[in-house]
Amino acid sequence: MNYQYKNSIGEVQTATGFVLLRLDSAVKIWRINDNIRRLHIYQMIALDLMDLEDYGGLLI
């Protein structure tokens, strides 16, 4: 299953074997074959994007 989160700061999504992060014109792609690890990375990035939008900075 693929996931996607997008807000005014950026976008993170999963694809089979990958996690993609887009911030403005920058793109970062991680190749992660383990489904659980890929989901954990996606969740951490999505939470960071939410924090950036809500509070203007990272909480961690």
Order of alpha helices (4+ residues) and beta strands (2+ residues): beta-beta-beta-beta-alpha
